Every structure is written in structure tokens, then in C-alpha cells.
Amino acid sequence: MVIIYILLIALGALPMIRFVIKRKHYRKVLSEGTRTTAEVKQVIRRRMYKGANFDRVVFWYLPNGANQYRSGQLTTKPGKYRGGNTLEVYYLPGQPEKYALPGNKYETLTIVFLILFFAFVVFACFKIDQLVRKNNATYEFKPPWTK
């Protein structure tokens, strides 16, 4: 049963670990990256099923010393960007395909939510363990296809 608890806690920690790693890469690109200006080429309005609208913005930027444009995408609220607008983009000099756009508003809210989710998973494991120990029951998996 301990192995199941460890697996549940590990699965509960995965979203938080993924977010922290992606945030670390994002901050690295912003701190070590080269700043350039990108031009918005296309804005595609999408609508979630019975939900809000959002715009998918496709932009192009030319890394310093390169002869080929790189493209990127971002998702924003509707009407924020139009074709021909310019954006500030940071990219890594050795890897121009890795880019970041400054201005992340929901970073703190996301990390708080993920910490609360992880705490809920740990709490659920403790409650499941209490329930199993209280009943003194041993649970055994018996697949229906075996006799």
C-alpha cells in the first residue's frame, strides 16, 4: 500500500515540477536572451465550446545575423493584437527557436494552485490510509478474467 501512496504523491507533484522547470527555462531565456522585435503576421480567433473567445497570434522575428525568420505563437484575449503590430521577443543566441515573451501575470496564482493541489493529494493519501487502517481490511486485487 505504501507503493500506491508514493505513486499518488508523485503523480500529484508532477504538474508542480513541470511548471517549475518550464518557469526556470522561461526565466533563463529572459535573462540570457537577446531582445528583438517581432511582427504579428496572423491573428486567428478561436472559441472554446460553450466558452470564451481567445486569439492565437502568429508572429515572425529575425534573429541577429540570421537570414531566415523564425515563427512563434501565443494565446491572448481577443482584440489585443492585429496583423502588423510589433512584439518584444527574447530568444537564446545559440538556439533562436527558443523564445519567450515578457509579461507573465498568472505565475504566482498558478504556483499557489499547484501547491494546494499537491497538499490535497498528500491529505487524501493520509485519509485513505486512515480509512484502511481503521477497518483492518486487507484489499486484494482479483482480476475478473482469472478464476
C-alpha positions in Angstrom: 0.0 0.0 0.0 3.0 2.3 0.6 3.9 2.0 -3.0 0.5 3.2 -4.1 0.8 6.2 -1.8 4.2 7.0 -3.2 2.8 6.8 -6.7 -0.1 9.0 -5.9 2.1 11.6 -4.2 4.5 11.5 -7.2 1.6 12.0 -9.7 0.3 14.9 -7.6 3.8 16.5 -7.7 4.3 16.1 -11.4 2.3 19.3 -12.5 4.2 21.4 -10.0 7.6 20.0 -11.0 6.7 20.6 -14.7 5.6 24.2 -14.0 8.8 24.9 -12.0 11.0 23.5 -14.8 9.2 25.5 -17.5 9.4 28.6 -15.4 13.1 28.1 -14.9 13.6 27.8 -18.7 11.4 30.9 -19.3 13.4 33.0 -16.8 16.7 31.8 -18.4 15.6 32.9 -21.8 14.5 36.3 -20.4 17.8 36.8 -18.5 20.3 35.4 -21.1 18.4 36.0 -24.3 18.8 38.6 -26.9 16.0 41.1 -27.4 14.4 41.6 -30.8 11.2 42.9 -32.3 8.7 40.5 -33.8 5.9 41.3 -36.2 2.4 39.9 -35.9 1.6 38.0 -39.1 -1.7 36.4 -38.4 -4.4 36.5 -35.7 -6.8 33.6 -35.5 -9.9 33.9 -33.3 -10.9 30.7 -31.6 -13.9 29.9 -29.4 -13.9 27.2 -26.8 -17.0 25.0 -26.8 -19.6 27.0 -24.8 -16.8 29.2 -23.5 -14.8 32.3 -24.1 -13.0 33.5 -27.2 -9.3 33.8 -27.5 -6.9 34.8 -30.2 -4.0 32.7 -31.4 -1.3 35.1 -32.6 1.4 34.0 -35.0 4.4 36.2 -35.2 7.8 36.2 -37.0 11.1 37.5 -35.8 14.6 37.7 -37.4 17.4 36.7 -35.1 20.5 38.8 -35.3 22.9 37.6 -38.0 20.4 35.1 -39.4 18.9 35.1 -42.9 15.8 33.1 -42.0 12.8 34.3 -40.0 11.6 32.2 -37.0 8.0 32.0 -36.1 6.2 31.7 -32.8 2.7 31.6 -31.3 1.0 33.0 -28.3 -2.6 32.9 -27.0 -4.2 36.2 -25.8 -7.5 37.7 -25.1 -9.5 38.8 -28.2 -8.6 42.0 -29.9 -5.3 42.6 -28.2 -3.1 42.3 -31.3 -3.7 42.9 -35.0 -1.7 42.0 -38.1 1.3 44.3 -38.4 1.7 45.0 -34.7 5.1 44.5 -33.1 6.0 42.5 -30.1 9.1 42.3 -27.9 10.6 38.8 -28.0 13.7 37.4 -26.3 15.5 34.4 -27.8 18.6 32.4 -26.9 21.5 33.4 -29.2 22.6 29.8 -29.8 19.1 28.5 -30.1 16.9 31.1 -31.8 13.9 28.7 -31.9 13.7 29.0 -28.0 11.9 32.3 -27.4 10.0 34.0 -24.6 7.7 37.0 -24.4 7.9 39.1 -21.2 4.9 39.7 -19.1 3.6 36.7 -17.2 0.7 37.8 -14.9 -0.5 34.5 -13.6 2.7 32.9 -12.4 2.0 33.4 -8.7 -1.6 32.3 -8.9 -0.5 29.1 -10.8 2.1 28.1 -8.3 -0.3 28.6 -5.4 -2.9 26.5 -7.1 -0.3 23.7 -7.8 0.9 23.8 -4.2 -2.7 23.5 -3.0 -3.3 20.6 -5.4 -0.2 18.8 -4.1 -1.3 19.4 -0.5 -4.7 17.9 -1.3 -3.1 14.8 -2.8 -1.0 14.3 0.3 -4.0 14.9 2.5 -6.1 12.4 0.5 -3.3 9.7 0.9 -3.4 10.2 4.7 -7.2 9.9 4.8 -7.1 6.8 2.6 -4.5 5.3 4.9 -6.6 6.1 8.0 -9.7 4.5 6.4 -7.8 1.4 5.5 -6.2 1.0 8.9 -9.5 1.7 10.8 -11.3 -1.1 9.1 -8.3 -3.5 9.4 -9.2 -4.8 6.0 -6.7 -6.2 3.5 -7.6 -5.4 0.0 -6.5 -7.7 -2.8 -6.8 -7.1 -6.5 -8.6 -10.0 -8.2 -8.9 -9.5 -11.9 -12.3 -10.7 -13.3 -10.6 -12.7 -16.1 -8.8 -15.1 -13.7 -10.6 -17.9 -11.9 
